[in-house]
Amino acid sequence: MIVFVFGLPGTGKSFFASRLAKMIDASYLNSDMLRKELFAERTYSNHEKKVVYDTILGKAKEVIAKGQNLVLDATFHKKETRDTFMKQLSDQDEVFYIRIHSVESTIKERLKKSRPYSEADFEVYKLIRQQWEPFNEPHLVLESTNNNIEEMLLKAGQYLGWKNDTGTDK
Protein backbone atom coordinates (compact mmCIF):
# COMPACT_ATOMS: atom_id res chain seq x y z
CA MET A 1 0.00 0.00 0.00
CA ILE A 2 1.24 3.47 -0.89
CA VAL A 3 -0.38 6.52 0.69
CA PHE A 4 0.38 9.98 -0.67
CA VAL A 5 -0.20 12.62 1.99
CA PHE A 6 -0.11 16.04 0.37
CA GLY A 7 -1.12 19.66 0.88
CA LEU A 8 0.25 23.11 1.50
CA PRO A 9 2.92 23.93 4.11
CA GLY A 10 1.57 24.33 7.63
CA THR A 11 -1.53 22.21 7.10
CA GLY A 12 -0.31 19.48 9.45
CA LYS A 13 0.73 16.99 6.75
CA SER A 14 3.81 15.73 8.54
CA PHE A 15 2.17 15.57 11.96
CA PHE A 16 -0.59 13.45 10.42
CA ALA A 17 1.52 11.41 7.98
CA SER A 18 4.08 10.31 10.57
CA ARG A 19 1.31 9.04 12.84
CA LEU A 20 -0.51 7.37 9.95
CA ALA A 21 2.70 5.54 9.00
CA LYS A 22 2.99 4.18 12.55
CA MET A 23 -0.67 3.21 12.60
CA ILE A 24 -0.48 1.16 9.39
CA ASP A 25 3.09 -0.10 9.99
CA ALA A 26 4.47 1.70 6.94
CA SER A 27 7.79 3.22 5.99
CA TYR A 28 7.68 7.01 6.02
CA LEU A 29 9.34 9.37 3.54
CA ASN A 30 9.17 13.08 4.24
CA SER A 31 10.30 15.73 1.72
CA ASP A 32 11.41 18.16 4.45
CA MET A 33 13.64 15.58 6.13
CA LEU A 34 15.23 14.69 2.80
CA ARG A 35 15.67 18.35 1.85
CA LYS A 36 17.51 18.94 5.12
CA GLU A 37 19.75 15.90 4.48
CA LEU A 38 20.49 16.94 0.89
CA PHE A 39 21.00 20.71 1.23
CA ALA A 40 22.92 22.63 3.88
CA GLU A 41 21.01 25.79 2.92
CA ARG A 42 17.46 25.31 1.74
CA THR A 43 15.99 27.70 -0.82
CA TYR A 44 12.88 25.84 -2.04
CA SER A 45 14.06 26.55 -5.61
CA ASN A 46 12.71 24.53 -8.53
CA HIS A 47 16.06 22.72 -8.85
CA GLU A 48 16.04 21.87 -5.15
CA LYS A 49 12.46 20.59 -5.34
CA LYS A 50 13.33 18.39 -8.33
CA VAL A 51 16.30 16.84 -6.50
CA VAL A 52 14.15 16.22 -3.41
CA TYR A 53 11.30 14.62 -5.37
CA ASP A 54 13.71 12.51 -7.46
CA THR A 55 15.30 11.28 -4.22
CA ILE A 56 11.91 10.49 -2.69
CA LEU A 57 10.92 8.54 -5.79
CA GLY A 58 14.13 6.51 -5.70
CA LYS A 59 13.71 5.73 -2.01
CA ALA A 60 10.02 4.89 -2.56
CA LYS A 61 10.99 2.29 -5.17
CA GLU A 62 13.44 0.73 -2.69
CA VAL A 63 10.75 0.47 0.00
CA ILE A 64 8.21 -0.96 -2.43
CA ALA A 65 10.74 -3.52 -3.69
CA LYS A 66 10.94 -4.80 -0.10
CA GLY A 67 7.15 -5.26 -0.06
CA GLN A 68 6.59 -2.65 2.64
CA ASN A 69 3.71 -0.23 3.01
CA LEU A 70 4.72 3.38 2.41
CA VAL A 71 3.51 6.84 3.40
CA LEU A 72 4.85 9.69 1.23
CA ASP A 73 4.71 13.14 2.81
CA ALA A 74 5.23 16.17 0.55
CA THR A 75 3.28 19.06 -0.93
CA PHE A 76 2.95 17.36 -4.35
CA HIS A 77 1.63 20.73 -5.52
CA LYS A 78 2.64 20.31 -9.19
CA LYS A 79 0.70 18.04 -11.53
CA GLU A 80 3.89 17.06 -13.36
CA THR A 81 5.44 15.76 -10.13
CA ARG A 82 2.31 13.82 -9.18
CA ASP A 83 2.08 12.36 -12.69
CA THR A 84 5.71 11.23 -12.54
CA PHE A 85 5.09 9.42 -9.26
CA MET A 86 1.85 7.89 -10.49
CA LYS A 87 3.50 6.64 -13.68
CA GLN A 88 6.58 5.27 -11.89
CA LEU A 89 4.51 3.59 -9.16
CA SER A 90 1.51 2.59 -11.29
CA ASP A 91 2.13 -1.14 -10.92
CA GLN A 92 1.14 -1.00 -7.25
CA ASP A 93 -2.22 -2.50 -6.34
CA GLU A 94 -3.16 -0.11 -3.57
CA VAL A 95 -2.42 3.58 -4.00
CA PHE A 96 -4.30 6.14 -1.94
CA TYR A 97 -4.26 9.93 -1.85
CA ILE A 98 -4.99 12.05 1.20
CA ARG A 99 -4.94 15.84 1.02
CA ILE A 100 -4.55 17.70 4.29
CA HIS A 101 -6.22 21.09 4.51
CA SER A 102 -6.38 23.71 7.23
CA VAL A 103 -7.73 27.22 7.56
CA GLU A 104 -5.23 29.95 6.76
CA SER A 105 -5.28 31.48 10.24
CA THR A 106 -4.20 28.13 11.72
CA ILE A 107 -1.52 27.72 9.05
CA LYS A 108 -0.17 31.19 9.75
CA GLU A 109 0.15 30.43 13.47
CA ARG A 110 1.77 27.03 12.84
CA LEU A 111 4.32 28.49 10.44
CA LYS A 112 5.48 31.00 13.07
CA LYS A 113 6.69 28.10 15.22
CA SER A 114 10.00 26.31 14.77
CA ARG A 115 9.66 22.84 13.28
CA PRO A 116 12.39 20.20 13.25
CA TYR A 117 12.70 19.71 9.49
CA SER A 118 11.03 22.60 7.71
CA GLU A 119 11.84 26.28 7.52
CA ALA A 120 8.85 26.96 5.30
CA ASP A 121 7.29 30.19 6.50
CA PHE A 122 4.12 32.00 5.50
CA GLU A 123 5.85 33.43 2.40
CA VAL A 124 6.72 29.89 1.22
CA TYR A 125 3.12 28.87 1.95
CA LYS A 126 1.81 31.73 -0.21
CA LEU A 127 4.23 30.88 -3.02
CA ILE A 128 3.26 27.21 -3.09
CA ARG A 129 -0.43 28.10 -2.76
CA GLN A 130 -0.03 30.32 -5.83
CA GLN A 131 1.72 27.49 -7.74
CA TRP A 132 -0.81 24.83 -6.64
CA GLU A 133 -2.24 22.81 -9.51
CA PRO A 134 -5.59 21.03 -9.07
CA PHE A 135 -5.58 17.35 -8.15
CA ASN A 136 -8.33 15.53 -10.00
CA GLU A 137 -7.77 11.93 -8.87
CA PRO A 138 -10.14 10.51 -6.26
CA HIS A 139 -8.78 11.39 -2.83
CA LEU A 140 -9.71 11.93 0.79
CA VAL A 141 -9.60 15.49 2.12
CA LEU A 142 -8.98 15.87 5.84
CA GLU A 143 -9.39 19.15 7.69
CA SER A 144 -6.60 19.64 10.24
CA THR A 145 -7.26 21.62 13.39
CA ASN A 146 -5.03 21.82 16.45
CA ASN A 147 -6.87 19.02 18.25
CA ASN A 148 -8.35 16.49 15.83
CA ILE A 149 -5.52 14.05 15.00
CA GLU A 150 -7.44 11.02 16.32
CA GLU A 151 -10.45 11.87 14.16
CA MET A 152 -8.19 12.34 11.13
CA LEU A 153 -6.49 8.97 11.70
CA LEU A 154 -9.86 7.25 12.13
CA LYS A 155 -11.17 8.69 8.86
CA ALA A 156 -7.94 7.77 7.08
CA GLY A 157 -8.08 4.23 8.43
CA GLN A 158 -11.63 3.86 7.14
CA TYR A 159 -10.63 5.28 3.74
CA LEU A 160 -7.70 2.87 3.49
CA GLY A 161 -9.80 -0.09 4.61
CA TRP A 162 -7.19 -0.66 7.30
CA LYS A 163 -7.59 -3.62 9.61
CA ASN A 164 -5.73 -4.21 12.85
CA ASP A 165 -3.80 -7.41 13.65
CA THR A 166 -6.97 -9.28 14.61
CA GLY A 167 -8.51 -8.62 11.21
CA THR A 168 -11.14 -6.24 12.56
CA ASP A 169 -11.48 -2.59 11.80
CA LYS A 170 -9.23 -0.54 14.04
Rosetta silent file (secondary structure, phi, psi, omega in degrees, C-alpha in Angstrom):
SEQUENCE: MIVFVFGLPGTGKSFFASRLAKMIDASYLNSDMLRKELFAERTYSNHEKKVVYDTILGKAKEVIAKGQNLVLDATFHKKETRDTFMKQLSDQDEVFYIRIHSVESTIKERLKKSRPYSEADFEVYKLIRQQWEPFNEPHLVLESTNNNIEEMLLKAGQYLGWKNDTGTDK
SCORE:     score description
SCORE:     0.000 S_00000001
   1 L     0.000  133.510  173.791    0.000    0.000    0.000 S_00000001
   2 E  -118.160  130.826  177.513    1.240    3.471   -0.892 S_00000001
   3 E  -121.592  118.391  173.670   -0.383    6.519    0.693 S_00000001
   4 E   -89.057  120.448  174.404    0.379    9.976   -0.674 S_00000001
   5 E  -109.947  117.489 -173.327   -0.202   12.624    1.993 S_00000001
   6 E  -138.210  164.244  179.773   -0.114   16.040    0.368 S_00000001
   7 L   154.037  178.983 -177.358   -1.122   19.657    0.880 S_00000001
   8 L   -73.323  159.124  175.391    0.247   23.111    1.504 S_00000001
   9 L   -57.609  143.151  176.053    2.919   23.926    4.108 S_00000001
  10 L    83.272    1.009 -178.547    1.573   24.330    7.626 S_00000001
  11 L   -80.571  -14.329 -177.639   -1.528   22.206    7.101 S_00000001
  12 L   100.421   16.682  179.954   -0.314   19.483    9.454 S_00000001
  13 H   -53.901  -53.019 -173.636    0.728   16.987    6.752 S_00000001
  14 H   -69.057  -39.748  177.282    3.813   15.735    8.542 S_00000001
  15 H   -57.634  -46.627  179.444    2.166   15.565   11.962 S_00000001
  16 H   -69.622  -51.291 -172.658   -0.590   13.453   10.416 S_00000001
  17 H   -62.023  -39.296  179.821    1.518   11.405    7.978 S_00000001
  18 H   -64.761  -37.585  178.547    4.084   10.313   10.567 S_00000001
  19 H   -74.320  -36.035  176.024    1.309    9.040   12.837 S_00000001
  20 H   -62.974  -43.144  179.632   -0.505    7.374    9.947 S_00000001
  21 H   -58.719  -43.303  177.675    2.695    5.540    9.005 S_00000001
  22 H   -63.434  -43.207 -176.764    2.994    4.179   12.551 S_00000001
  23 H   -61.266  -39.972 -176.517   -0.670    3.212   12.605 S_00000001
  24 L  -101.633   11.964  179.455   -0.475    1.165    9.391 S_00000001
  25 L    53.339   57.374 -177.458    3.090   -0.098    9.994 S_00000001
  26 L  -118.447  153.330  168.349    4.466    1.704    6.940 S_00000001
  27 E   -68.394  155.273 -174.401    7.787    3.220    5.991 S_00000001
  28 E  -130.581  123.518  175.877    7.682    7.011    6.023 S_00000001
  29 E  -119.607  124.687 -174.650    9.338    9.370    3.543 S_00000001
  30 E  -120.658  126.283 -177.200    9.174   13.082    4.244 S_00000001
  31 H   -62.663  -36.264 -179.285   10.298   15.729    1.725 S_00000001
  32 H   -67.337  -40.925  177.873   11.413   18.164    4.453 S_00000001
  33 H   -62.164  -45.294  179.981   13.640   15.577    6.131 S_00000001
  34 H   -65.522  -40.530  178.751   15.234   14.689    2.801 S_00000001
  35 H   -59.016  -42.051 -178.998   15.670   18.348    1.851 S_00000001
  36 H   -67.693  -35.274  176.399   17.511   18.943    5.120 S_00000001
  37 H   -68.837  -37.350 -172.417   19.746   15.905    4.483 S_00000001
  38 H   -84.828  -29.900 -172.374   20.492   16.944    0.895 S_00000001
  39 L  -129.430  125.086  177.521   21.000   20.710    1.226 S_00000001
  40 L   -65.395  -42.430  174.900   22.923   22.632    3.876 S_00000001
  41 L  -116.427  124.507 -176.710   21.008   25.791    2.916 S_00000001
  42 L   -99.652  130.696 -176.396   17.461   25.314    1.742 S_00000001
  43 L  -117.127  -14.579 -176.548   15.987   27.701   -0.817 S_00000001
  44 L    62.406   27.936  177.394   12.884   25.836   -2.044 S_00000001
  45 L   -71.374  164.473  178.258   14.057   26.549   -5.611 S_00000001
  46 H   -60.511  -41.539  178.715   12.707   24.526   -8.528 S_00000001
  47 H   -61.096  -46.290 -179.665   16.058   22.717   -8.846 S_00000001
  48 H   -60.511  -44.489  179.118   16.044   21.870   -5.150 S_00000001
  49 H   -60.790  -41.531  179.956   12.463   20.594   -5.340 S_00000001
  50 H   -62.534  -44.745  178.674   13.334   18.393   -8.329 S_00000001
  51 H   -61.227  -44.017 -179.625   16.298   16.842   -6.502 S_00000001
  52 H   -62.454  -49.210 -178.384   14.151   16.222   -3.410 S_00000001
  53 H   -66.714  -37.170  176.012   11.300   14.620   -5.367 S_00000001
  54 H   -62.206  -40.034  178.978   13.711   12.510   -7.460 S_00000001
  55 H   -66.752  -43.609  177.769   15.301   11.281   -4.224 S_00000001
  56 H   -59.125  -45.071 -178.702   11.912   10.492   -2.686 S_00000001
  57 H   -61.416  -44.377  177.935   10.920    8.539   -5.789 S_00000001
  58 H   -60.917  -44.613  179.118   14.131    6.508   -5.699 S_00000001
  59 H   -67.130  -36.546  178.127   13.708    5.733   -2.007 S_00000001
  60 H   -61.295  -43.058  178.748   10.023    4.888   -2.559 S_00000001
  61 H   -61.884  -36.948  177.995   10.987    2.294   -5.167 S_00000001
  62 H   -64.540  -44.433 -179.988   13.436    0.734   -2.688 S_00000001
  63 H   -64.223  -45.064 -178.854   10.750    0.473    0.002 S_00000001
  64 H   -63.504  -38.823  179.287    8.209   -0.962   -2.434 S_00000001
  65 H   -61.210  -26.931  177.937   10.737   -3.520   -3.691 S_00000001
  66 L   -83.959   -3.434  179.439   10.941   -4.805   -0.099 S_00000001
  67 L    77.904   21.739 -178.109    7.154   -5.263   -0.058 S_00000001
  68 L   -94.200  151.937  169.605    6.593   -2.655    2.645 S_00000001
  69 L   -69.106  155.883 -175.037    3.711   -0.227    3.014 S_00000001
  70 E  -144.286  134.786  170.834    4.716    3.380    2.407 S_00000001
  71 E  -113.610  121.992  177.144    3.506    6.843    3.401 S_00000001
  72 E  -102.490  129.023 -174.765    4.848    9.688    1.233 S_00000001
  73 E  -123.922  106.202  179.501    4.706   13.136    2.812 S_00000001
  74 L  -162.721  168.312  179.593    5.230   16.172    0.545 S_00000001
  75 L   -66.957  -37.244 -175.443    3.276   19.061   -0.926 S_00000001
  76 L    45.452   46.517 -173.694    2.946   17.361   -4.348 S_00000001
  77 L   -83.403  -12.380 -179.987    1.631   20.727   -5.517 S_00000001
  78 L  -105.088  132.679  179.127    2.642   20.312   -9.186 S_00000001
  79 H   -58.305  -41.136 -179.077    0.704   18.043  -11.533 S_00000001
  80 H   -59.190  -41.678  178.400    3.893   17.055  -13.360 S_00000001
  81 H   -64.856  -47.533  179.615    5.443   15.764  -10.132 S_00000001
  82 H   -60.594  -43.196 -179.727    2.310   13.824   -9.181 S_00000001
  83 H   -62.036  -39.729  177.939    2.076   12.364  -12.694 S_00000001
  84 H   -60.581  -47.188  179.477    5.709   11.226  -12.537 S_00000001
  85 H   -63.026  -44.982 -178.474    5.095    9.424   -9.258 S_00000001
  86 H   -61.157  -43.300 -179.565    1.845    7.891  -10.494 S_00000001
  87 H   -65.137  -46.392 -177.050    3.504    6.639  -13.681 S_00000001
  88 H   -69.550  -27.164 -176.751    6.576    5.266  -11.891 S_00000001
  89 L  -111.410   16.049 -172.529    4.513    3.586   -9.162 S_00000001
  90 L   -67.297  -16.400 -178.659    1.509    2.592  -11.292 S_00000001
  91 L   -81.606    0.595  179.562    2.135   -1.137  -10.922 S_00000001
  92 L   -81.126  139.514 -177.960    1.136   -1.001   -7.246 S_00000001
  93 L   -70.265  -42.850 -173.890   -2.225   -2.504   -6.336 S_00000001
  94 L  -119.669  106.238  176.388   -3.165   -0.112   -3.570 S_00000001
  95 E  -125.444  127.012 -178.121   -2.419    3.578   -4.002 S_00000001
  96 E  -125.530  152.695 -179.744   -4.304    6.144   -1.937 S_00000001
  97 E  -127.004  128.722  178.497   -4.256    9.934   -1.853 S_00000001
  98 E  -129.736  118.558  177.246   -4.991   12.045    1.203 S_00000001
  99 E   -99.129  130.203  178.375   -4.935   15.838    1.021 S_00000001
 100 E   -99.696  131.530 -177.732   -4.548   17.702    4.294 S_00000001
 101 E  -127.087  151.694  173.803   -6.224   21.092    4.507 S_00000001
 102 L  -151.875  158.410  178.417   -6.380   23.707    7.229 S_00000001
 103 L   -71.423  149.575 -173.695   -7.733   27.224    7.560 S_00000001
 104 H   -61.875  -33.954  179.836   -5.231   29.952    6.759 S_00000001
 105 H   -64.734  -38.186  177.019   -5.277   31.477   10.238 S_00000001
 106 H   -67.488  -43.500  178.638   -4.198   28.128   11.723 S_00000001
 107 H   -59.087  -45.761 -178.759   -1.523   27.718    9.046 S_00000001
 108 H   -58.589  -44.364  179.128   -0.173   31.195    9.749 S_00000001
 109 H   -65.233  -43.964 -179.748    0.150   30.428   13.472 S_00000001
 110 H   -61.884  -40.035 -175.649    1.769   27.032   12.836 S_00000001
 111 H   -74.811  -10.097  174.408    4.325   28.494   10.439 S_00000001
 112 H   -78.312  -21.603 -176.014    5.483   31.003   13.071 S_00000001
 113 L   -88.677  148.692  176.032    6.695   28.101   15.222 S_00000001
 114 L   -70.648  135.085  176.676    9.999   26.313   14.773 S_00000001
 115 L  -123.583  149.776 -171.495    9.658   22.839   13.280 S_00000001
 116 L   -62.820  -31.369 -172.626   12.393   20.199   13.251 S_00000001
 117 L  -121.152  -11.225 -174.458   12.701   19.712    9.488 S_00000001
 118 L  -124.157  135.188  172.852   11.031   22.597    7.706 S_00000001
 119 L  -103.345    5.868 -178.718   11.839   26.284    7.520 S_00000001
 120 L   -55.142  124.954  178.482    8.845   26.962    5.301 S_00000001
 121 L  -110.045 -170.396 -176.021    7.290   30.186    6.503 S_00000001
 122 H   -65.057  -29.941  177.075    4.123   32.003    5.502 S_00000001
 123 H   -66.285  -41.605  176.634    5.851   33.429    2.398 S_00000001
 124 H   -64.558  -42.147  176.351    6.722   29.895    1.219 S_00000001
 125 H   -55.523  -48.337 -178.316    3.124   28.866    1.950 S_00000001
 126 H   -64.108  -38.815  178.556    1.806   31.733   -0.205 S_00000001
 127 H   -63.685  -47.299 -179.211    4.225   30.879   -3.024 S_00000001
 128 H   -69.378  -36.194  175.623    3.255   27.212   -3.086 S_00000001
 129 H   -59.857  -40.826  179.157   -0.434   28.103   -2.763 S_00000001
 130 H   -66.619  -34.434 -178.740   -0.032   30.322   -5.834 S_00000001
 131 H   -85.890   -7.456 -173.967    1.716   27.494   -7.738 S_00000001
 132 L   -57.168  132.454  176.813   -0.814   24.833   -6.636 S_00000001
 133 L  -112.834  135.899 -175.205   -2.238   22.808   -9.511 S_00000001
 134 L   -54.709  145.874  177.506   -5.590   21.034   -9.074 S_00000001
 135 L  -109.998  115.840 -172.365   -5.580   17.354   -8.152 S_00000001
 136 L  -104.547   -1.508  176.743   -8.330   15.529  -10.002 S_00000001
 137 L   -74.743  153.018  174.724   -7.768   11.933   -8.873 S_00000001
 138 L   -58.502  133.913 -179.508  -10.140   10.514   -6.258 S_00000001
 139 L  -158.190  160.086  176.032   -8.783   11.387   -2.825 S_00000001
 140 E   -91.995  135.190  174.741   -9.714   11.930    0.794 S_00000001
 141 E  -110.286  125.004  177.823   -9.601   15.486    2.124 S_00000001
 142 E  -115.625  131.932  177.003   -8.981   15.867    5.841 S_00000001
 143 E   -88.700  122.382 -179.249   -9.386   19.153    7.692 S_00000001
 144 L   -98.757  124.365  171.790   -6.598   19.640   10.239 S_00000001
 145 L  -113.553 -171.549  179.636   -7.255   21.620   13.394 S_00000001
 146 L   -86.231    1.870 -178.015   -5.031   21.817   16.448 S_00000001
 147 L  -149.513   34.957 -179.158   -6.871   19.019   18.255 S_00000001
 148 L  -128.260   28.443 -177.217   -8.349   16.485   15.833 S_00000001
 149 H   -61.153  -39.369 -179.571   -5.516   14.049   15.001 S_00000001
 150 H   -63.181  -42.632  177.899   -7.439   11.016   16.325 S_00000001
 151 H   -62.667  -42.396  179.143  -10.449   11.874   14.164 S_00000001
 152 H   -62.219  -44.998  179.608   -8.191   12.338   11.134 S_00000001
 153 H   -64.692  -38.697  177.629   -6.494    8.974   11.699 S_00000001
 154 H   -61.881  -48.316  179.229   -9.859    7.252   12.133 S_00000001
 155 H   -62.483  -40.336  178.919  -11.171    8.690    8.860 S_00000001
 156 H   -64.892  -43.839  178.076   -7.938    7.774    7.078 S_00000001
 157 H   -58.214  -42.037  177.487   -8.079    4.227    8.431 S_00000001
 158 H   -64.613  -43.253  179.047  -11.627    3.857    7.136 S_00000001
 159 H   -61.027  -40.472 -178.217  -10.632    5.283    3.743 S_00000001
 160 H   -80.739   -9.906 -176.152   -7.698    2.872    3.487 S_00000001
 161 L    66.530   32.187 -174.578   -9.800   -0.090    4.611 S_00000001
 162 L   -72.639  136.379  176.713   -7.187   -0.656    7.295 S_00000001
 163 E  -117.376  147.118  176.334   -7.590   -3.624    9.610 S_00000001
 164 L   -81.738 -175.191 -174.882   -5.728   -4.208   12.849 S_00000001
 165 L   -62.318  -22.684 -179.542   -3.805   -7.415   13.649 S_00000001
 166 L   -87.557   -1.418  179.025   -6.969   -9.280   14.612 S_00000001
 167 L    87.343    3.411  178.373   -8.515   -8.622   11.209 S_00000001
 168 L  -103.296  159.751  177.948  -11.136   -6.238   12.558 S_00000001
 169 E   -60.134  137.655  179.579  -11.477   -2.585   11.799 S_00000001
 170 L   -80.247    0.000    0.000   -9.226   -0.544   14.041 S_00000001
